[in-house]
Amino acid sequence: MADIQRSMTRAFGAVNNRLYRWSKGRLMGRMRGVPVLLLTVPGRNSGVEHTTAVSYFEDGEGFVVTGSAGGALSEPQWFKNLRHAGQAVIEVGPKQLNVTVTIAGPQEHKILWDKLIAVAPSFAKYPTKAKREIPMAILTPTPSSASRLP
């Protein structure tokens, strides 16, 4: 049963990503009122690139993503891969950008978490539900952020 559920989730994700790309983010570009980007990062063990739709908010030049997994007890795989990679590719609407990854430290996390709750109040319950600190990462476009499709 778990294999069927995993296959269905992957199929839905693939359709979501195609719709996002086809429409340049006009379709599937928001989730619960929060903007969504496509994040492509290599697997930490396999090195195979995986693309995941994740919610974000902008902070200065960076894009902030949160490994909440809807308040799940464990960190999502895409965030574990992001932690390991240090670099990724994001698609924000029609733009594709190479980014560097910085995991928010304790002080920065507090500031960013408050900003997140201001734009997406539904995230406020996730730390209690998950019984863990929800990690956050800042994705900063590189100076030579050449567009490329994953």
C-alpha positions as CSV (number, residue, x, y, z in Angstrom):
1,M,0.0,0.0,0.0
2,A,2.9,2.4,0.8
3,D,4.3,1.8,-2.7
4,I,1.0,2.7,-4.3
5,Q,0.8,5.9,-2.2
6,R,4.4,6.8,-3.0
7,S,3.8,6.2,-6.8
8,M,0.6,8.3,-6.7
9,T,2.4,11.2,-4.9
10,R,5.2,11.1,-7.4
11,A,2.8,11.1,-10.3
12,F,0.9,14.0,-8.9
13,G,4.1,15.9,-8.3
14,A,5.2,15.3,-11.9
15,V,1.9,16.6,-13.3
16,N,2.1,19.6,-10.9
17,N,5.6,20.4,-12.2
18,R,4.6,20.1,-15.8
19,L,1.6,22.4,-15.3
20,Y,3.7,24.9,-13.5
21,R,6.3,25.0,-16.2
22,W,3.8,25.0,-19.1
23,S,2.0,27.9,-17.6
24,K,5.1,29.7,-16.3
25,G,3.8,29.5,-12.8
26,R,0.3,30.8,-13.5
27,L,-1.1,27.3,-12.7
28,M,0.0,25.6,-9.5
29,G,1.9,28.8,-8.6
30,R,0.2,29.3,-5.3
31,M,-0.7,27.0,-2.4
32,R,-3.1,28.2,0.3
33,G,-2.4,31.8,-0.9
34,V,1.4,31.4,-0.6
35,P,3.6,31.5,-3.8
36,V,5.2,28.3,-5.0
37,L,8.5,27.7,-6.8
38,L,10.0,24.6,-8.3
39,L,13.2,23.5,-6.5
40,T,15.6,21.1,-8.3
41,V,18.3,19.6,-6.1
42,P,20.4,16.4,-6.5
43,G,19.7,13.5,-4.1
44,R,22.2,13.4,-1.3
45,N,22.9,9.7,-2.0
46,S,22.1,9.1,-5.6
47,G,23.0,12.5,-7.1
48,V,19.9,12.2,-9.3
49,E,18.1,15.6,-9.6
50,H,14.7,15.8,-8.1
51,T,12.2,18.7,-8.6
52,T,9.7,19.6,-5.9
53,A,7.1,22.3,-5.7
54,V,7.6,24.2,-2.4
55,S,6.1,27.3,-1.0
56,Y,8.4,30.3,-0.4
57,F,8.5,34.0,0.4
58,E,11.0,36.6,-0.7
59,D,13.4,38.2,1.7
60,G,15.6,40.9,0.1
61,E,17.4,39.2,-2.8
62,G,16.7,35.7,-1.5
63,F,13.9,33.1,-1.6
64,V,13.1,31.5,1.8
65,V,11.8,27.9,1.9
66,T,10.6,26.0,4.9
67,G,11.0,22.2,5.5
68,S,7.7,21.9,7.3
69,A,6.2,19.0,5.4
70,G,2.8,20.2,6.7
71,G,3.9,19.6,10.3
72,A,5.1,16.0,9.7
73,L,7.3,14.5,12.4
74,S,10.3,14.2,10.1
75,E,12.1,16.7,7.8
76,P,11.1,16.3,4.1
77,Q,13.5,14.5,1.9
78,W,13.8,17.5,-0.4
79,F,15.1,19.6,2.5
80,K,17.6,16.9,3.6
81,N,18.9,17.0,0.0
82,L,19.0,20.8,0.0
83,R,21.0,20.8,3.2
84,H,23.5,18.5,1.6
85,A,23.7,20.1,-1.8
86,G,24.7,23.7,-1.0
87,Q,23.4,24.7,-4.5
88,A,20.2,24.2,-6.4
89,V,18.1,25.5,-9.3
90,I,14.8,27.2,-8.8
91,E,12.0,28.1,-11.1
92,V,10.0,31.1,-10.1
93,G,7.2,31.7,-12.6
94,P,9.1,32.0,-16.0
95,K,12.5,32.5,-14.4
96,Q,15.1,29.8,-13.8
97,L,17.9,30.7,-11.4
98,N,20.9,29.0,-10.0
99,V,21.0,29.5,-6.2
100,T,23.3,29.0,-3.3
101,V,21.7,27.5,-0.2
102,T,22.1,28.9,3.4
103,I,20.4,27.1,6.3
104,A,19.1,29.7,8.7
105,G,20.8,29.7,12.1
106,P,18.9,30.3,15.3
107,Q,18.8,34.1,15.3
108,E,18.0,34.3,11.6
109,H,15.4,31.5,11.9
110,K,13.4,33.5,14.5
111,I,13.3,36.6,12.2
112,L,12.4,34.6,9.1
113,W,9.8,32.5,11.0
114,D,8.1,35.7,12.1
115,K,8.0,36.9,8.5
116,L,6.7,33.5,7.3
117,I,3.8,33.6,9.8
118,A,2.9,37.1,8.7
119,V,2.4,35.9,5.1
120,A,1.3,32.3,5.9
121,P,-0.4,32.1,9.3
122,S,-1.2,28.4,8.8
123,F,2.5,27.6,9.4
124,A,2.3,28.7,13.0
125,K,0.9,25.3,14.2
126,Y,3.5,23.2,12.5
127,P,6.3,23.2,15.1
128,T,3.9,22.0,17.8
129,K,2.4,19.4,15.5
130,A,5.8,18.2,14.2
131,K,7.5,18.3,17.7
132,R,10.7,19.7,16.0
133,E,12.1,23.0,14.9
134,I,11.0,23.6,11.3
135,P,14.1,24.3,9.3
136,M,14.4,27.2,6.9
137,A,16.8,27.9,4.0
138,I,17.6,31.0,2.1
139,L,18.1,30.5,-1.6
140,T,20.2,33.3,-3.0
141,P,20.6,33.7,-6.8
142,T,24.2,33.4,-8.0
143,P,25.7,36.3,-9.9
144,S,26.0,34.2,-13.0
145,S,22.5,32.7,-12.6
146,A,22.2,31.4,-16.1
147,S,18.8,29.9,-16.9
148,R,18.6,26.2,-17.5
149,L,16.0,23.5,-17.3
150,P,16.6,20.6,-15.0
